């Protein structure tokens, strides 16, 4: 994208936003930003407080399958701020497919995040992968091999063998997220910790799959995404260049005010390095330092619109 087209695109995107959101996003990040991993909060005001506090113009919301009315109410109260939502339900139940299909008919534009104590290639998630392909919507999966607490358990296990799934469901748009997805950016990851530190060894499974499969994309949210971007800056620079068109910004941040207030990451002991900080803000700072303005816009705005098919309506 040349400079003239880039400026025109940014101006058009910003002009569709409420004035306050325009000013905040332009001041903080140079243009509009959509948080594609914003968990629905109890009140409309709480959702907007986090966006405004972190200078983020828009959100793509993750919610329960029955959340259509609540999301419609937020859209009515704060026009233009919510660009879409993903639905999730208990995938172990026989009615899961029916519930998610109903959610899509009610306006959901994807499934997720799907965070359940099952195997990534197991029958429960395979049903969802097939349904997502049938409905033409993307699916966001939480991959985690190491529990954060003694009672948490693991989720969508077996990421190292996930290539089998990508081959089996070529029409499904997958978005990878969480600990195992991002730890496997390094070839030496052996499920030993949630957030490994230190230099990244090239040839990691995540890196390979993003390069080899056009139906796999990456959600940069949470401590997991931030950790992967910050642990080895030299590797990160090249990784971002390789997969610039596959990466989608999200926060998965629990802070109340977009500045680290409230619980933030304190509920996850392994993520203590981000306690008292806004994950959205910290990751956007990393991306802004590592990317050109045009690439930053792609990762924080354009890619989400292409993969998730977001709408300003």
C-alpha positions in Angstrom: 0.0 0.0 0.0 1.5 3.4 -1.0 1.4 6.4 1.3 -1.5 8.1 -0.5 -3.7 5.0 -0.4 -2.8 4.3 3.2 -3.8 7.8 4.3 -7.1 7.6 2.4 -7.9 4.2 3.9 -7.1 5.4 7.4 -9.2 8.5 7.0 -12.2 6.6 5.6 -12.1 4.1 8.5 -11.8 6.8 11.1 -14.6 8.9 9.6 -17.1 6.1 10.3 -16.4 6.2 14.1 -17.9 8.4 16.8 -15.8 11.6 17.3 -14.5 10.6 20.7 -13.4 7.2 19.5 -11.8 8.8 16.4 -9.8 11.2 18.5 -8.6 8.6 21.0 -7.5 6.0 18.4 -5.8 8.6 16.3 -4.0 10.1 19.3 -2.9 6.7 20.8 -2.2 4.5 17.7 -2.3 6.7 14.6 -5.6 5.3 13.4 -8.5 2.9 14.2 -7.8 -0.3 16.0 -10.2 -3.2 16.5 -9.8 -5.5 19.5 -10.8 -8.9 18.2 -10.6 -10.7 21.6 -12.8 -8.6 23.8 -14.8 -10.7 26.2 -18.3 -9.4 26.7 -18.6 -7.6 30.1 -21.6 -7.2 32.3 -22.7 -3.7 31.3 -22.5 -1.7 28.2 -20.5 0.9 30.0 -17.8 -1.6 31.2 -17.2 -2.7 27.6 -16.7 0.9 26.4 -14.6 1.9 29.4 -11.9 -0.6 28.4 -11.9 0.5 24.8 -11.8 4.2 25.6 -9.1 3.7 28.3 -6.8 1.8 25.9 -7.5 4.2 23.0 -9.1 1.4 21.0 -11.8 2.4 18.6 -13.7 -0.8 18.1 -14.2 -4.3 19.4 -15.1 -7.7 18.0 -16.8 -9.4 21.0 -16.6 -12.9 22.4 -19.8 -14.0 24.1 -22.2 -16.9 24.9 -24.5 -18.2 22.2 -27.5 -16.4 23.8 -25.9 -12.9 23.8 -27.5 -11.4 20.7 -29.9 -9.1 22.5 -27.3 -7.9 24.9 -24.9 -7.1 22.1 -27.7 -5.4 20.1 -28.3 -3.2 23.1 -24.7 -2.1 23.3 -24.6 -1.4 19.6 -27.7 0.8 20.0 -26.2 2.7 23.0 -22.8 3.1 21.5 -23.2 3.1 17.7 -20.2 2.0 15.6 -18.1 0.6 18.5 -19.0 -3.1 18.2 -18.2 -4.6 14.8 -19.3 -8.1 15.4 -19.4 -11.0 17.8 -18.3 -14.7 18.1 -20.5 -17.2 19.9 -19.5 -20.0 22.2 -21.4 -22.8 23.9 -20.7 -26.1 25.7 -19.5 -28.2 22.7 -19.9 -31.5 24.7 -23.7 -31.1 24.6 -25.6 -32.7 21.7 -27.5 -29.5 21.0 -24.2 -27.5 20.5 -24.5 -27.4 16.7 -28.1 -26.2 16.9 -27.3 -23.5 19.4 -24.3 -22.1 17.4 -26.3 -22.2 14.2 -29.0 -20.2 15.9 -26.4 -17.7 17.1 -25.1 -17.2 13.6 -28.6 -16.7 12.4 -29.0 -14.1 15.2 -25.9 -12.2 14.0 -22.8 -14.0 15.3 -20.0 -14.0 12.7 -17.9 -16.8 14.2 -17.4 -19.4 16.9 -15.3 -18.7 19.9 -13.5 -18.7 21.8 -13.8 -22.5 22.0 -12.0 -23.2 25.3 -12.9 -26.7 26.5 -11.2 -29.7 28.2 -11.0 -31.8 25.0 -8.5 -32.7 22.4 -7.9 -30.3 19.5 -8.5 -33.2 17.0 -11.2 -34.8 19.1 -14.8 -35.4 18.0 -16.3 -32.5 20.0 -14.2 -29.9 18.3 -14.3 -31.7 14.9 -18.1 -31.2 14.9 -17.6 -27.5 15.4 -14.9 -27.3 12.6 -17.3 -28.9 10.2 -20.2 -26.7 11.2 -18.0 -23.6 10.8 -17.2 -24.6 7.3 -20.9 -25.2 6.5 -21.9 -21.8 7.8 -18.9 -20.0 6.3 -17.7 -18.6 9.6 -14.3 -18.6 11.3 -13.5 -20.5 14.6 -11.3 -19.3 17.4 -9.6 -22.1 19.4 -7.9 -21.8 22.8 -4.9 -24.2 22.8 -3.3 -24.9 26.3 -1.2 -27.8 27.4 -0.1 -26.5 30.8 -2.6 -25.6 33.6 -2.3 -22.1 35.1 -3.6 -23.4 38.5 -3.9 -26.8 40.1 -7.6 -27.0 39.2 -7.8 -25.4 35.8 -6.9 -28.3 33.5 -5.9 -28.1 29.8 -7.8 -27.1 26.7 -7.8 -28.2 23.0 -4.7 -30.4 23.6 -2.5 -31.8 21.0 -1.5 -28.7 19.0 1.7 -30.3 17.8 -0.5 -32.6 15.7 -2.9 -29.9 14.5 -1.8 -30.1 10.9 -4.0 -33.2 10.6 -7.0 -30.9 11.3 -5.9 -28.2 8.9 -5.7 -30.8 6.2 -9.0 -32.3 7.0 -11.0 -29.0 7.1 -9.5 -26.8 4.3 -12.7 -24.8 4.1 -12.7 -23.8 7.8 -11.0 -20.6 8.8 -9.1 -21.3 12.0 -7.8 -18.7 14.4 -5.2 -20.0 16.8 -4.9 -18.5 20.3 -3.4 -19.1 23.8 -0.5 -20.7 25.5 0.3 -23.8 23.3 -0.3 -22.0 20.1 2.2 -19.2 20.9 4.7 -21.3 22.8 5.1 -23.5 19.8 6.5 -20.5 17.9 9.8 -22.1 19.0 10.9 -25.5 17.8 12.2 -26.6 21.2 8.9 -26.2 23.1 8.0 -29.4 25.0 4.9 -28.4 27.0 7.1 -27.6 30.0 5.6 -24.2 30.8 2.7 -21.9 29.9 4.9 -19.0 28.9 8.5 -20.0 28.0 11.1 -17.3 28.1 14.4 -16.7 26.2 15.5 -17.0 22.6 13.2 -18.6 20.1 14.5 -21.5 18.0 13.4 -21.3 14.4 11.3 -24.0 12.9 8.5 -23.9 15.4 5.2 -25.6 14.5 3.1 -22.4 14.8 5.5 -20.6 12.4 5.4 -23.5 9.9 1.6 -24.0 10.0 1.0 -20.3 9.4 3.2 -20.4 6.4 1.9 -23.6 5.0 -1.9 -23.3 5.5 -4.0 -20.5 4.1 -6.8 -21.3 6.4 -4.9 -20.7 9.7 -4.6 -17.3 11.3 -3.2 -16.0 14.6 -4.9 -14.1 17.4 -2.2 -12.0 19.1 -4.1 -11.6 22.4 -3.4 -12.3 26.1 -0.1 -12.9 27.9 0.6 -15.7 25.5 0.7 -13.5 22.4 2.5 -10.7 24.2 5.1 -13.2 25.6 5.7 -14.6 22.1 6.3 -11.1 20.7 8.5 -9.8 23.5 10.8 -12.7 24.4 13.0 -12.5 21.3 12.8 -9.2 19.4 15.1 -10.3 16.6 12.9 -13.3 15.9 9.8 -11.3 16.3 10.8 -8.8 13.6 11.2 -11.5 11.0 8.1 -13.5 12.2 5.9 -10.4 11.8 7.2 -9.8 8.3 6.6 -13.4 7.3 3.0 -13.6 8.6 1.9 -10.0 8.4 -1.3 -10.9 6.5 -2.2 -13.7 9.0 -2.0 -11.9 12.3 -5.0 -10.3 14.1 -4.8 -8.0 17.1 -6.8 -8.8 20.2 -6.4 -8.1 23.9 -8.1 -10.8 26.0 -7.5 -8.2 28.8 -9.4 -8.3 32.1 -8.4 -4.8 33.3 -11.3 -2.5 33.9 -10.1 0.8 32.5 -7.7 0.1 29.7 -4.8 1.1 31.9 -4.4 -2.0 34.1 -7.0 -1.3 36.8 -8.9 -4.0 38.6 -7.8 -7.7 38.4 -5.9 -7.3 35.2 -3.6 -10.4 34.9 -3.6 -11.0 38.7 -5.9 -14.0 38.3 -3.2 -15.9 36.3 -0.1 -16.3 38.5 2.1 -17.3 35.5 1.3 -14.0 33.8 2.3 -11.9 36.8 4.7 -9.8 34.6 1.6 -8.1 33.2 -0.2 -7.6 36.5 -1.3 -4.0 36.8 -1.0 -3.4 33.1 -3.4 -3.3 30.2 -2.6 -6.2 27.9 -4.1 -4.4 24.9 -1.9 -1.4 25.5 1.2 -3.5 26.1 0.8 -5.5 22.9 -0.1 -2.5 20.8 3.1 -0.8 22.0 5.1 -3.9 20.9 3.5 -4.0 17.5 3.9 -0.3 16.9 7.6 -0.5 17.6 8.1 -3.6 15.4 5.9 -2.7 12.4 5.8 0.0 9.7 2.6 2.1 9.9 1.1 0.3 7.0 1.8 -3.1 8.5 0.5 -2.0 11.9 -2.8 -0.9 10.3 -3.1 -4.3 8.6 -2.5 -6.2 11.8 -4.8 -4.0 13.9 -7.5 -3.3 11.4 -7.4 -4.7 7.9 -6.7 -8.4 8.6 -9.7 -8.6 11.0 -12.0 -7.2 8.4 -10.8 -9.7 5.8 -10.8 -12.8 8.0 -13.8 -12.1 10.2 -15.7 -10.1 7.6 -16.5 -7.3 10.0 -18.9 -4.6 9.2 -19.2 -1.0 10.4 -23.0 -1.4 10.4 
